[in-house]
């Protein structure tokens, strides 16, 4: 269980890094047009949804052990 939690924590950190990278790129006006901007916003939304699901899964796993 502990190794699984560690793996999930690493995954959350990787997602956070990717979101930060995309946000910095958007802040630097890297999107060529509005369509690309919307696409990158969608990627962020998807990553944050995955992050939230992973955190919920981790909490459920912790609660099931009690």
mmJSON file of the N, C-alpha and C atoms, coordinates in Angstrom:
{"data_MODEL":{"atom_site":{
"group_PDB":["ATOM","ATOM","ATOM","ATOM","ATOM","ATOM","ATOM","ATOM","ATOM","ATOM","ATOM","ATOM","ATOM","ATOM","ATOM","ATOM","ATOM","ATOM","ATOM","ATOM","ATOM","ATOM","ATOM","ATOM","ATOM","ATOM","ATOM","ATOM","ATOM","ATOM","ATOM","ATOM","ATOM","ATOM","ATOM","ATOM","ATOM","ATOM","ATOM","ATOM","ATOM","ATOM","ATOM","ATOM","ATOM","ATOM","ATOM","ATOM","ATOM","ATOM","ATOM","ATOM","ATOM","ATOM","ATOM","ATOM","ATOM","ATOM","ATOM","ATOM","ATOM","ATOM","ATOM","ATOM","ATOM","ATOM","ATOM","ATOM","ATOM","ATOM","ATOM","ATOM","ATOM","ATOM","ATOM","ATOM","ATOM","ATOM","ATOM","ATOM","ATOM","ATOM","ATOM","ATOM","ATOM","ATOM","ATOM","ATOM","ATOM","ATOM","ATOM","ATOM","ATOM","ATOM","ATOM","ATOM","ATOM","ATOM","ATOM","ATOM","ATOM","ATOM","ATOM","ATOM","ATOM","ATOM","ATOM","ATOM","ATOM","ATOM","ATOM","ATOM","ATOM","ATOM","ATOM","ATOM","ATOM","ATOM","ATOM","ATOM","ATOM","ATOM","ATOM","ATOM","ATOM","ATOM","ATOM","ATOM","ATOM","ATOM","ATOM","ATOM","ATOM","ATOM","ATOM","ATOM","ATOM","ATOM","ATOM","ATOM","ATOM","ATOM","ATOM","ATOM","ATOM","ATOM","ATOM","ATOM","ATOM","ATOM","ATOM","ATOM","ATOM","ATOM","ATOM","ATOM","ATOM","ATOM","ATOM","ATOM","ATOM","ATOM","ATOM","ATOM","ATOM","ATOM","ATOM","ATOM","ATOM","ATOM","ATOM","ATOM","ATOM","ATOM","ATOM","ATOM","ATOM","ATOM","ATOM","ATOM","ATOM","ATOM","ATOM","ATOM","ATOM","ATOM","ATOM","ATOM","ATOM","ATOM","ATOM","ATOM","ATOM","ATOM","ATOM","ATOM","ATOM","ATOM"],
"id":[1,2,3,4,5,6,7,8,9,10,11,12,13,14,15,16,17,18,19,20,21,22,23,24,25,26,27,28,29,30,31,32,33,34,35,36,37,38,39,40,41,42,43,44,45,46,47,48,49,50,51,52,53,54,55,56,57,58,59,60,61,62,63,64,65,66,67,68,69,70,71,72,73,74,75,76,77,78,79,80,81,82,83,84,85,86,87,88,89,90,91,92,93,94,95,96,97,98,99,100,101,102,103,104,105,106,107,108,109,110,111,112,113,114,115,116,117,118,119,120,121,122,123,124,125,126,127,128,129,130,131,132,133,134,135,136,137,138,139,140,141,142,143,144,145,146,147,148,149,150,151,152,153,154,155,156,157,158,159,160,161,162,163,164,165,166,167,168,169,170,171,172,173,174,175,176,177,178,179,180,181,182,183,184,185,186,187,188,189,190,191,192,193,194,195,196,197,198],
"type_symbol":["N","C","C","N","C","C","N","C","C","N","C","C","N","C","C","N","C","C","N","C","C","N","C","C","N","C","C","N","C","C","N","C","C","N","C","C","N","C","C","N","C","C","N","C","C","N","C","C","N","C","C","N","C","C","N","C","C","N","C","C","N","C","C","N","C","C","N","C","C","N","C","C","N","C","C","N","C","C","N","C","C","N","C","C","N","C","C","N","C","C","N","C","C","N","C","C","N","C","C","N","C","C","N","C","C","N","C","C","N","C","C","N","C","C","N","C","C","N","C","C","N","C","C","N","C","C","N","C","C","N","C","C","N","C","C","N","C","C","N","C","C","N","C","C","N","C","C","N","C","C","N","C","C","N","C","C","N","C","C","N","C","C","N","C","C","N","C","C","N","C","C","N","C","C","N","C","C","N","C","C","N","C","C","N","C","C","N","C","C","N","C","C","N","C","C","N","C","C"],
"label_atom_id":["N","CA","C","N","CA","C","N","CA","C","N","CA","C","N","CA","C","N","CA","C","N","CA","C","N","CA","C","N","CA","C","N","CA","C","N","CA","C","N","CA","C","N","CA","C","N","CA","C","N","CA","C","N","CA","C","N","CA","C","N","CA","C","N","CA","C","N","CA","C","N","CA","C","N","CA","C","N","CA","C","N","CA","C","N","CA","C","N","CA","C","N","CA","C","N","CA","C","N","CA","C","N","CA","C","N","CA","C","N","CA","C","N","CA","C","N","CA","C","N","CA","C","N","CA","C","N","CA","C","N","CA","C","N","CA","C","N","CA","C","N","CA","C","N","CA","C","N","CA","C","N","CA","C","N","CA","C","N","CA","C","N","CA","C","N","CA","C","N","CA","C","N","CA","C","N","CA","C","N","CA","C","N","CA","C","N","CA","C","N","CA","C","N","CA","C","N","CA","C","N","CA","C","N","CA","C","N","CA","C","N","CA","C","N","CA","C","N","CA","C","N","CA","C","N","CA","C","N","CA","C"],
"label_alt_id":[null,null,null,null,null,null,null,null,null,null,null,null,null,null,null,null,null,null,null,null,null,null,null,null,null,null,null,null,null,null,null,null,null,null,null,null,null,null,null,null,null,null,null,null,null,null,null,null,null,null,null,null,null,null,null,null,null,null,null,null,null,null,null,null,null,null,null,null,null,null,null,null,null,null,null,null,null,null,null,null,null,null,null,null,null,null,null,null,null,null,null,null,null,null,null,null,null,null,null,null,null,null,null,null,null,null,null,null,null,null,null,null,null,null,null,null,null,null,null,null,null,null,null,null,null,null,null,null,null,null,null,null,null,null,null,null,null,null,null,null,null,null,null,null,null,null,null,null,null,null,null,null,null,null,null,null,null,null,null,null,null,null,null,null,null,null,null,null,null,null,null,null,null,null,null,null,null,null,null,null,null,null,null,null,null,null,null,null,null,null,null,null,null,null,null,null,null,null],
"label_comp_id":["UNK","UNK","UNK","UNK","UNK","UNK","UNK","UNK","UNK","UNK","UNK","UNK","UNK","UNK","UNK","UNK","UNK","UNK","UNK","UNK","UNK","UNK","UNK","UNK","UNK","UNK","UNK","UNK","UNK","UNK","UNK","UNK","UNK","UNK","UNK","UNK","UNK","UNK","UNK","UNK","UNK","UNK","UNK","UNK","UNK","UNK","UNK","UNK","UNK","UNK","UNK","UNK","UNK","UNK","UNK","UNK","UNK","UNK","UNK","UNK","UNK","UNK","UNK","UNK","UNK","UNK","UNK","UNK","UNK","UNK","UNK","UNK","UNK","UNK","UNK","UNK","UNK","UNK","UNK","UNK","UNK","UNK","UNK","UNK","UNK","UNK","UNK","UNK","UNK","UNK","UNK","UNK","UNK","UNK","UNK","UNK","UNK","UNK","UNK","UNK","UNK","UNK","UNK","UNK","UNK","UNK","UNK","UNK","UNK","UNK","UNK","UNK","UNK","UNK","UNK","UNK","UNK","UNK","UNK","UNK","UNK","UNK","UNK","UNK","UNK","UNK","UNK","UNK","UNK","UNK","UNK","UNK","UNK","UNK","UNK","UNK","UNK","UNK","UNK","UNK","UNK","UNK","UNK","UNK","UNK","UNK","UNK","UNK","UNK","UNK","UNK","UNK","UNK","UNK","UNK","UNK","UNK","UNK","UNK","UNK","UNK","UNK","UNK","UNK","UNK","UNK","UNK","UNK","UNK","UNK","UNK","UNK","UNK","UNK","UNK","UNK","UNK","UNK","UNK","UNK","UNK","UNK","UNK","UNK","UNK","UNK","UNK","UNK","UNK","UNK","UNK","UNK","UNK","UNK","UNK","UNK","UNK","UNK"],
"label_asym_id":["A","A","A","A","A","A","A","A","A","A","A","A","A","A","A","A","A","A","A","A","A","A","A","A","A","A","A","A","A","A","A","A","A","A","A","A","A","A","A","A","A","A","A","A","A","A","A","A","A","A","A","A","A","A","A","A","A","A","A","A","A","A","A","A","A","A","A","A","A","A","A","A","A","A","A","A","A","A","A","A","A","A","A","A","A","A","A","A","A","A","A","A","A","A","A","A","A","A","A","A","A","A","A","A","A","A","A","A","A","A","A","A","A","A","A","A","A","A","A","A","A","A","A","A","A","A","A","A","A","A","A","A","A","A","A","A","A","A","A","A","A","A","A","A","A","A","A","A","A","A","A","A","A","A","A","A","A","A","A","A","A","A","A","A","A","A","A","A","A","A","A","A","A","A","A","A","A","A","A","A","A","A","A","A","A","A","A","A","A","A","A","A","A","A","A","A","A","A"],
"label_entity_id":["1","1","1","1","1","1","1","1","1","1","1","1","1","1","1","1","1","1","1","1","1","1","1","1","1","1","1","1","1","1","1","1","1","1","1","1","1","1","1","1","1","1","1","1","1","1","1","1","1","1","1","1","1","1","1","1","1","1","1","1","1","1","1","1","1","1","1","1","1","1","1","1","1","1","1","1","1","1","1","1","1","1","1","1","1","1","1","1","1","1","1","1","1","1","1","1","1","1","1","1","1","1","1","1","1","1","1","1","1","1","1","1","1","1","1","1","1","1","1","1","1","1","1","1","1","1","1","1","1","1","1","1","1","1","1","1","1","1","1","1","1","1","1","1","1","1","1","1","1","1","1","1","1","1","1","1","1","1","1","1","1","1","1","1","1","1","1","1","1","1","1","1","1","1","1","1","1","1","1","1","1","1","1","1","1","1","1","1","1","1","1","1","1","1","1","1","1","1"],
"label_seq_id":[1,1,1,2,2,2,3,3,3,4,4,4,5,5,5,6,6,6,7,7,7,8,8,8,9,9,9,10,10,10,11,11,11,12,12,12,13,13,13,14,14,14,15,15,15,16,16,16,17,17,17,18,18,18,19,19,19,20,20,20,21,21,21,22,22,22,23,23,23,24,24,24,25,25,25,26,26,26,27,27,27,28,28,28,29,29,29,30,30,30,31,31,31,32,32,32,33,33,33,34,34,34,35,35,35,36,36,36,37,37,37,38,38,38,39,39,39,40,40,40,41,41,41,42,42,42,43,43,43,44,44,44,45,45,45,46,46,46,47,47,47,48,48,48,49,49,49,50,50,50,51,51,51,52,52,52,53,53,53,54,54,54,55,55,55,56,56,56,57,57,57,58,58,58,59,59,59,60,60,60,61,61,61,62,62,62,63,63,63,64,64,64,65,65,65,66,66,66],
"pdbx_PDB_ins_code":[null,null,null,null,null,null,null,null,null,null,null,null,null,null,null,null,null,null,null,null,null,null,null,null,null,null,null,null,null,null,null,null,null,null,null,null,null,null,null,null,null,null,null,null,null,null,null,null,null,null,null,null,null,null,null,null,null,null,null,null,null,null,null,null,null,null,null,null,null,null,null,null,null,null,null,null,null,null,null,null,null,null,null,null,null,null,null,null,null,null,null,null,null,null,null,null,null,null,null,null,null,null,null,null,null,null,null,null,null,null,null,null,null,null,null,null,null,null,null,null,null,null,null,null,null,null,null,null,null,null,null,null,null,null,null,null,null,null,null,null,null,null,null,null,null,null,null,null,null,null,null,null,null,null,null,null,null,null,null,null,null,null,null,null,null,null,null,null,null,null,null,null,null,null,null,null,null,null,null,null,null,null,null,null,null,null,null,null,null,null,null,null,null,null,null,null,null,null],
"Cartn_x":[0.826,0.0,0.864,1.928,2.785,3.427,3.873,4.495,3.489,2.247,1.21,0.964,0.897,0.676,1.838,3.052,4.214,4.134,3.744,3.628,2.564,1.443,0.377,0.821,1.582,2.105,3.046,3.884,4.797,3.994,2.955,2.096,1.452,0.976,0.379,1.428,2.648,3.72,4.024,4.039,4.298,3.187,1.957,0.829,0.966,1.298,1.481,2.56,3.65,4.738,4.286,3.533,3.057,2.082,1.18,0.227,0.989,1.979,2.765,3.485,4.038,4.74,3.792,2.606,1.64,1.209,0.955,0.559,1.641,2.898,4.003,4.096,3.904,3.926,2.793,1.619,0.496,0.745,1.343,1.67,2.687,3.518,4.521,3.967,2.659,1.96,2.471,2.646,3.158,2.083,0.823,-0.259,-0.283,-0.312,-0.279,-1.592,-2.697,-4.018,-4.972,-6.186,-7.17,-7.488,-7.476,-7.751,-6.698,-5.45,-4.37,-4.467,-4.828,-5.026,-6.117,-7.231,-8.334,-7.903,-7.121,-6.63,-5.778,-4.88,-4.02,-4.823,-5.845,-6.733,-7.448,-7.827,-8.465,-7.523,-6.254,-5.252,-5.121,-5.064,-4.98,-6.192,-7.372,-8.594,-8.534,-8.089,-7.973,-6.968,-5.827,-4.812,-5.316,-6.004,-6.52,-7.616,-8.406,-9.414,-8.745,-7.719,-6.97,-6.334,-5.782,-5.16,-6.178,-7.339,-8.399,-8.828,-8.938,-9.311,-8.251,-6.99,-5.904,-5.918,-6.127,-6.181,-7.359,-8.516,-9.686,-9.412,-8.762,-8.422,-7.486,-6.498,-5.559,-6.282,-7.188,-7.95,-8.818,-9.46,-10.289,-9.462,-8.272,-7.387,-6.966,-6.668,-6.269,-7.43,-8.639,-9.805,-10.175,-9.906,-10.27,-9.33,-8.147,-7.198,-7.519,-8.303,-8.616,-9.643],
"Cartn_y":[-1.201,0.0,1.257,1.236,2.417,2.745,1.709,1.935,2.491,2.03,2.543,4.013,4.387,5.792,6.647,6.132,6.879,7.079,6.042,6.133,7.158,7.147,8.104,9.523,9.692,11.013,11.536,10.654,11.044,11.446,10.708,11.02,12.398,12.703,14.022,15.115,14.885,15.866,16.084,15.013,15.134,15.923,15.677,16.424,17.896,18.193,19.587,20.28,19.577,20.15,20.436,19.519,19.701,20.871,20.97,22.091,23.409,23.451,24.676,25.042,24.033,24.274,24.869,24.294,24.798,26.218,26.451,27.797,28.827,28.448,29.376,29.649,28.603,28.791,29.702,29.499,30.362,31.796,31.931,33.266,33.981,33.199,33.774,33.953,33.784,33.966,33.008,31.738,30.757,30.228,30.411,29.934,30.772,30.083,30.774,31.464,30.861,31.433,31.0,31.471,31.195,29.707,29.036,27.6,26.827,27.174,26.51,26.843,28.089,28.494,27.637,27.48,26.665,25.213,24.706,23.325,23.156,24.105,24.024,24.158,24.992,25.104,23.778,23.097,21.791,20.75,20.824,19.907,20.139,21.397,21.722,21.178,21.377,20.871,19.355,18.663,17.212,16.764,17.435,17.085,17.33,18.434,18.731,17.747,17.295,16.277,14.968,14.594,13.372,13.507,14.667,14.91,14.733,15.309,15.214,13.759,13.022,11.598,10.788,11.079,10.364,10.66,11.911,12.279,11.594,11.566,10.878,9.387,8.789,7.37,7.106,7.966,7.822,7.908,8.86,8.998,7.784,7.266,6.083,4.875,4.748,3.642,3.752,4.97,5.186,4.853,5.27,5.021,3.552,2.818,1.403,0.566,1.098,0.4,0.552,1.532,1.796,0.847],
"Cartn_z":[0.0,0.0,0.0,0.814,0.911,-0.433,-1.173,-2.476,-3.473,-3.374,-4.262,-3.988,-2.709,-2.35,-2.844,-2.694,-3.19,-4.702,-5.418,-6.875,-7.264,-6.556,-6.849,-6.519,-5.445,-5.093,-6.173,-6.715,-7.799,-9.03,-9.319,-10.462,-10.303,-9.111,-8.846,-9.042,-8.577,-8.758,-10.234,-11.008,-12.445,-13.131,-12.727,-13.291,-12.94,-11.678,-11.261,-12.084,-12.345,-13.146,-14.575,-15.158,-16.528,-16.618,-15.637,-15.622,-15.506,-14.621,-14.445,-15.739,-16.425,-17.686,-18.735,-18.849,-19.836,-19.471,-18.186,-17.748,-18.063,-17.825,-18.121,-19.615,-20.414,-21.871,-22.324,-21.779,-22.143,-21.685,-20.509,-19.998,-20.871,-21.541,-22.442,-23.854,-23.983,-25.265,-26.35,-25.96,-26.912,-27.856,-27.505,-28.367,-29.646,-30.778,-32.066,-32.384,-31.892,-32.148,-31.028,-31.127,-30.081,-29.993,-31.118,-31.141,-30.34,-30.53,-29.787,-28.298,-28.0,-26.598,-25.948,-26.643,-26.119,-25.931,-26.862,-26.755,-25.499,-25.258,-24.078,-22.78,-22.798,-21.635,-21.391,-22.455,-22.337,-21.758,-22.15,-21.599,-20.102,-19.693,-18.266,-17.53,-18.097,-17.471,-17.299,-18.326,-18.25,-17.203,-17.157,-16.162,-14.745,-14.531,-13.19,-12.782,-13.75,-13.466,-13.062,-13.807,-13.469,-12.094,-11.788,-10.479,-9.36,-9.551,-8.544,-8.349,-9.431,-9.344,-8.609,-8.867,-8.193,-6.699,-6.343,-4.92,-4.244,-4.895,-4.338,-4.162,-5.144,-5.066,-3.89,-3.717,-2.62,-1.274,-1.147,0.109,0.358,-0.689,-0.542,-0.124,-0.686,-0.308,1.15,1.585,2.98,3.925,3.553,4.397,4.447,3.375,3.349,4.228,4.518,5.366,6.845,7.186,8.595,9.13],
"occupancy":[1.0,1.0,1.0,1.0,1.0,1.0,1.0,1.0,1.0,1.0,1.0,1.0,1.0,1.0,1.0,1.0,1.0,1.0,1.0,1.0,1.0,1.0,1.0,1.0,1.0,1.0,1.0,1.0,1.0,1.0,1.0,1.0,1.0,1.0,1.0,1.0,1.0,1.0,1.0,1.0,1.0,1.0,1.0,1.0,1.0,1.0,1.0,1.0,1.0,1.0,1.0,1.0,1.0,1.0,1.0,1.0,1.0,1.0,1.0,1.0,1.0,1.0,1.0,1.0,1.0,1.0,1.0,1.0,1.0,1.0,1.0,1.0,1.0,1.0,1.0,1.0,1.0,1.0,1.0,1.0,1.0,1.0,1.0,1.0,1.0,1.0,1.0,1.0,1.0,1.0,1.0,1.0,1.0,1.0,1.0,1.0,1.0,1.0,1.0,1.0,1.0,1.0,1.0,1.0,1.0,1.0,1.0,1.0,1.0,1.0,1.0,1.0,1.0,1.0,1.0,1.0,1.0,1.0,1.0,1.0,1.0,1.0,1.0,1.0,1.0,1.0,1.0,1.0,1.0,1.0,1.0,1.0,1.0,1.0,1.0,1.0,1.0,1.0,1.0,1.0,1.0,1.0,1.0,1.0,1.0,1.0,1.0,1.0,1.0,1.0,1.0,1.0,1.0,1.0,1.0,1.0,1.0,1.0,1.0,1.0,1.0,1.0,1.0,1.0,1.0,1.0,1.0,1.0,1.0,1.0,1.0,1.0,1.0,1.0,1.0,1.0,1.0,1.0,1.0,1.0,1.0,1.0,1.0,1.0,1.0,1.0,1.0,1.0,1.0,1.0,1.0,1.0,1.0,1.0,1.0,1.0,1.0,1.0],
"B_iso_or_equiv":[0.0,0.0,0.0,0.0,0.0,0.0,0.0,0.0,0.0,0.0,0.0,0.0,0.0,0.0,0.0,0.0,0.0,0.0,0.0,0.0,0.0,0.0,0.0,0.0,0.0,0.0,0.0,0.0,0.0,0.0,0.0,0.0,0.0,0.0,0.0,0.0,0.0,0.0,0.0,0.0,0.0,0.0,0.0,0.0,0.0,0.0,0.0,0.0,0.0,0.0,0.0,0.0,0.0,0.0,0.0,0.0,0.0,0.0,0.0,0.0,0.0,0.0,0.0,0.0,0.0,0.0,0.0,0.0,0.0,0.0,0.0,0.0,0.0,0.0,0.0,0.0,0.0,0.0,0.0,0.0,0.0,0.0,0.0,0.0,0.0,0.0,0.0,0.0,0.0,0.0,0.0,0.0,0.0,0.0,0.0,0.0,0.0,0.0,0.0,0.0,0.0,0.0,0.0,0.0,0.0,0.0,0.0,0.0,0.0,0.0,0.0,0.0,0.0,0.0,0.0,0.0,0.0,0.0,0.0,0.0,0.0,0.0,0.0,0.0,0.0,0.0,0.0,0.0,0.0,0.0,0.0,0.0,0.0,0.0,0.0,0.0,0.0,0.0,0.0,0.0,0.0,0.0,0.0,0.0,0.0,0.0,0.0,0.0,0.0,0.0,0.0,0.0,0.0,0.0,0.0,0.0,0.0,0.0,0.0,0.0,0.0,0.0,0.0,0.0,0.0,0.0,0.0,0.0,0.0,0.0,0.0,0.0,0.0,0.0,0.0,0.0,0.0,0.0,0.0,0.0,0.0,0.0,0.0,0.0,0.0,0.0,0.0,0.0,0.0,0.0,0.0,0.0,0.0,0.0,0.0,0.0,0.0,0.0],
"pdbx_formal_charge":[null,null,null,null,null,null,null,null,null,null,null,null,null,null,null,null,null,null,null,null,null,null,null,null,null,null,null,null,null,null,null,null,null,null,null,null,null,null,null,null,null,null,null,null,null,null,null,null,null,null,null,null,null,null,null,null,null,null,null,null,null,null,null,null,null,null,null,null,null,null,null,null,null,null,null,null,null,null,null,null,null,null,null,null,null,null,null,null,null,null,null,null,null,null,null,null,null,null,null,null,null,null,null,null,null,null,null,null,null,null,null,null,null,null,null,null,null,null,null,null,null,null,null,null,null,null,null,null,null,null,null,null,null,null,null,null,null,null,null,null,null,null,null,null,null,null,null,null,null,null,null,null,null,null,null,null,null,null,null,null,null,null,null,null,null,null,null,null,null,null,null,null,null,null,null,null,null,null,null,null,null,null,null,null,null,null,null,null,null,null,null,null,null,null,null,null,null,null],
"auth_seq_id":[1,1,1,2,2,2,3,3,3,4,4,4,5,5,5,6,6,6,7,7,7,8,8,8,9,9,9,10,10,10,11,11,11,12,12,12,13,13,13,14,14,14,15,15,15,16,16,16,17,17,17,18,18,18,19,19,19,20,20,20,21,21,21,22,22,22,23,23,23,24,24,24,25,25,25,26,26,26,27,27,27,28,28,28,29,29,29,30,30,30,31,31,31,32,32,32,33,33,33,34,34,34,35,35,35,36,36,36,37,37,37,38,38,38,39,39,39,40,40,40,41,41,41,42,42,42,43,43,43,44,44,44,45,45,45,46,46,46,47,47,47,48,48,48,49,49,49,50,50,50,51,51,51,52,52,52,53,53,53,54,54,54,55,55,55,56,56,56,57,57,57,58,58,58,59,59,59,60,60,60,61,61,61,62,62,62,63,63,63,64,64,64,65,65,65,66,66,66],
"auth_comp_id":["UNK","UNK","UNK","UNK","UNK","UNK","UNK","UNK","UNK","UNK","UNK","UNK","UNK","UNK","UNK","UNK","UNK","UNK","UNK","UNK","UNK","UNK","UNK","UNK","UNK","UNK","UNK","UNK","UNK","UNK","UNK","UNK","UNK","UNK","UNK","UNK","UNK","UNK","UNK","UNK","UNK","UNK","UNK","UNK","UNK","UNK","UNK","UNK","UNK","UNK","UNK","UNK","UNK","UNK","UNK","UNK","UNK","UNK","UNK","UNK","UNK","UNK","UNK","UNK","UNK","UNK","UNK","UNK","UNK","UNK","UNK","UNK","UNK","UNK","UNK","UNK","UNK","UNK","UNK","UNK","UNK","UNK","UNK","UNK","UNK","UNK","UNK","UNK","UNK","UNK","UNK","UNK","UNK","UNK","UNK","UNK","UNK","UNK","UNK","UNK","UNK","UNK","UNK","UNK","UNK","UNK","UNK","UNK","UNK","UNK","UNK","UNK","UNK","UNK","UNK","UNK","UNK","UNK","UNK","UNK","UNK","UNK","UNK","UNK","UNK","UNK","UNK","UNK","UNK","UNK","UNK","UNK","UNK","UNK","UNK","UNK","UNK","UNK","UNK","UNK","UNK","UNK","UNK","UNK","UNK","UNK","UNK","UNK","UNK","UNK","UNK","UNK","UNK","UNK","UNK","UNK","UNK","UNK","UNK","UNK","UNK","UNK","UNK","UNK","UNK","UNK","UNK","UNK","UNK","UNK","UNK","UNK","UNK","UNK","UNK","UNK","UNK","UNK","UNK","UNK","UNK","UNK","UNK","UNK","UNK","UNK","UNK","UNK","UNK","UNK","UNK","UNK","UNK","UNK","UNK","UNK","UNK","UNK"],
"auth_asym_id":["A","A","A","A","A","A","A","A","A","A","A","A","A","A","A","A","A","A","A","A","A","A","A","A","A","A","A","A","A","A","A","A","A","A","A","A","A","A","A","A","A","A","A","A","A","A","A","A","A","A","A","A","A","A","A","A","A","A","A","A","A","A","A","A","A","A","A","A","A","A","A","A","A","A","A","A","A","A","A","A","A","A","A","A","A","A","A","A","A","A","A","A","A","A","A","A","A","A","A","A","A","A","A","A","A","A","A","A","A","A","A","A","A","A","A","A","A","A","A","A","A","A","A","A","A","A","A","A","A","A","A","A","A","A","A","A","A","A","A","A","A","A","A","A","A","A","A","A","A","A","A","A","A","A","A","A","A","A","A","A","A","A","A","A","A","A","A","A","A","A","A","A","A","A","A","A","A","A","A","A","A","A","A","A","A","A","A","A","A","A","A","A","A","A","A","A","A","A"],
"auth_atom_id":["N","CA","C","N","CA","C","N","CA","C","N","CA","C","N","CA","C","N","CA","C","N","CA","C","N","CA","C","N","CA","C","N","CA","C","N","CA","C","N","CA","C","N","CA","C","N","CA","C","N","CA","C","N","CA","C","N","CA","C","N","CA","C","N","CA","C","N","CA","C","N","CA","C","N","CA","C","N","CA","C","N","CA","C","N","CA","C","N","CA","C","N","CA","C","N","CA","C","N","CA","C","N","CA","C","N","CA","C","N","CA","C","N","CA","C","N","CA","C","N","CA","C","N","CA","C","N","CA","C","N","CA","C","N","CA","C","N","CA","C","N","CA","C","N","CA","C","N","CA","C","N","CA","C","N","CA","C","N","CA","C","N","CA","C","N","CA","C","N","CA","C","N","CA","C","N","CA","C","N","CA","C","N","CA","C","N","CA","C","N","CA","C","N","CA","C","N","CA","C","N","CA","C","N","CA","C","N","CA","C","N","CA","C","N","CA","C","N","CA","C","N","CA","C","N","CA","C","N","CA","C"],
"pdbx_PDB_model_num":[1,1,1,1,1,1,1,1,1,1,1,1,1,1,1,1,1,1,1,1,1,1,1,1,1,1,1,1,1,1,1,1,1,1,1,1,1,1,1,1,1,1,1,1,1,1,1,1,1,1,1,1,1,1,1,1,1,1,1,1,1,1,1,1,1,1,1,1,1,1,1,1,1,1,1,1,1,1,1,1,1,1,1,1,1,1,1,1,1,1,1,1,1,1,1,1,1,1,1,1,1,1,1,1,1,1,1,1,1,1,1,1,1,1,1,1,1,1,1,1,1,1,1,1,1,1,1,1,1,1,1,1,1,1,1,1,1,1,1,1,1,1,1,1,1,1,1,1,1,1,1,1,1,1,1,1,1,1,1,1,1,1,1,1,1,1,1,1,1,1,1,1,1,1,1,1,1,1,1,1,1,1,1,1,1,1,1,1,1,1,1,1,1,1,1,1,1,1]
}}}
